[in-house]
Amino acid sequence: MKLKNLVLAATVSVTMGLFLSSCASNPNKAEKIDTRLDHSGQVSGDTELGVKNGNMVVQKKVMMNEELRKLQYEVYELEDRVYGNRKYGSLGLYGVLRDCKLQLSDPKNGGDGKLMWTEPIDRVTDKEDDFKIGLDESKKLVGVSEEFLSERIARFRGYKSLLAKRQDEYEEKLAICKSDLKSRISKATTSN
């Protein structure tokens, strides 16, 4: 009986330890952060210089709603720069590259009249936000989408990285296309 109680106590202890350590390592739990600095002075809007626990530190404190808003804005702006924006009629690098390839295929520019292949548009942000539809606490019909803040930030950082890479690729492809077009126009002009 004593052995059984010891095993049970050990099991409970291990289980509680695992539970507590999983709570401490949950990146989606809001933890308290001490942001107080002694002898502090402002460096810029969100950055302070001061002493914390006897150490000289530079501390940047941001409001997460503003950081997320800024990150999302940067991603949407970058995506519009890469793929254009239908609503405002901008072509983006993708559209300019497609137009350049159209000009390259034009017989008056030495092309064969056949459109050169361009990869399909692959917008990354069109794939977000599935709403759960229902009644809220005020009995109003609403759609709600929910995700953890850390996961949303990670997702948008991934979008930003991917779109920056695509921007570099399209800029390079566009430079090559423009160079080819210029060369073909020059050849067509000199041969006439």
N, C-alpha and C positions, 0 to 999 in steps of 0.2 A: 504494500500500500504506500509506504514511504517512497519507494522507487517510482511508483506511478505518479505520485504528487510531484516529485522532483522533475520527472520527464515533462509533466504537464506545465509546471512552472517555467522550465527551460524553453518549452515550445512557445508559451505565451510571451516570454521575454524576447525570444528571437523574432516572433511575429510582430510584436510592438516595435522592436528596433527597426525591422524592415519597413513597417508602416511609417514610422517617424522619418526614416532616412528617405523614403520615397516622397514624403511631403516636402522635405527640405530640398529635394532635387527637382521638384516640379517647376519647370520654367514658366508656367502659366499662373502660378500663385503670386500675388502681390506681396512683396516683403517690405518691411519698413527700412528706409535708408536714412541715415543721419547725414544731413547736408549742411549742418552748422559748421562754420569756420570761425576761429578766433583771429583777431587782427587782420580782418579781410579787407580787400579792396577790389573794385571792379576792374577787370581787364578789358572786357567788351560786354555786349548785351547779356550774354548767357554764361560768361566765364568770369570766375573770381579767383583771386590769389589769396592765400591765407595759411593759417596753421591749424592742423587737425591732428590730435593725439601727439602733439609735439613735433610733427613733421610738416615741412613746408610743402604745400600742394597747390596745384592749379586745378580747379574744379569747374567742369562745364555741367550746368544743370539745364535740361530742356524739358518742356512740357510734351508728353508723348503724343497728344492729339495733334500738336503742331508738327512734330517730326514725321508722323504718319502722313499727314496732309501734304507736307513738302515732298516726301518720298513718292507718294502717289502722283502728285503733279509732275514731278520730274519724269516718271515712267510714262505717263500719258503724253507729255510733250515730246519725249524721245521717240515714242511709237509714231506720233504724227510726223515727226521729222523723217523717220525711216519709211513709213508706208503712206503718208499723206492723210488727209482728213476729208472724207466725202462731204460732210456738212458744209465745210468752208471752201471746198473745191481745190484744195492744195494737193499736189501730186506726191510730194515726198521724194526721197531718193529713188524708191522703187519705181514710181511713175515716170520720173525723169529718165531712168535707165531704160524703161520700156519704150518711151518715145525715141530715145537715141537708137535703140535696136530697130525700131520701125524705119527711121531715117536711113540706117545702114542697109536695110533690105530694099529700099527704094532704088529702082533701076537708074534713075537720074544721078544717083550717088554711087553707081557701080555695083549695086546689089542685084540679086537674082529675082527680086519681087516676092520672095518667100519670107514670112515673118520668122525671125530668130526666136528660139525658145527662151522664155523667161520663167523662172521658178514661180510657183503660186505664192500669193500673199499669205503669210502666216502670222496674223495678229495674235499677240500673246494675251492681251487683257480681255478679249472677247469671250474667253472661256471661264469667266468668274461669276460669282454670285448666283447661286440657286436659292430661291426664296421658299421658305415654308409658309404656306398661306393658312390663315385662320383668324380667330377672334382674339383680340387682346383683352387686358383686364378691364377696359372701358367698353367692351362689347363692340369695338370697331373692327371692321374687316381690314387686316393688315398682311403684309408680306414681310418676313423677317429672315435675315441671313446673319449667321453668327459664326465667328471663328476666334481663335485665341490671338491676341495681339502679337505675341512673339512669332506665331506662324504666318500672320499676314505680313509682318515686316520682313521675314525671311523670304516669303514668296515674292514680294515687290523688289527686294534686293536682287533676287534671281532674275526677275523680268528686266531690271535695269542693266544687269551684266549681259544678259543675252541680247538685248536691244543695242547696247553699245558695240558689241561684237558685230551684229548685223549692220549697224551704221558704217563701221569701218569697212566691212566687206562690200557694201553697196557703193561707198565712195570710191573704192579701188576699181570695181567693175565699171562704174560710170566714167572714171578717168580713162580707162582702157578703151571703152566704147567711143568716147569723145575723140580720143587720139586716132582711132581707126576711122571714124567719120571724117575728121579733118584731112587725113591722108587720102581717103577715097575722093573727097570733094576736090582736093588739090589735083589728083590724077585725072579726074573727069574734066576739070577746067583746062588743064594743060593739053589733053588729048583732043579737045575741040578746037 
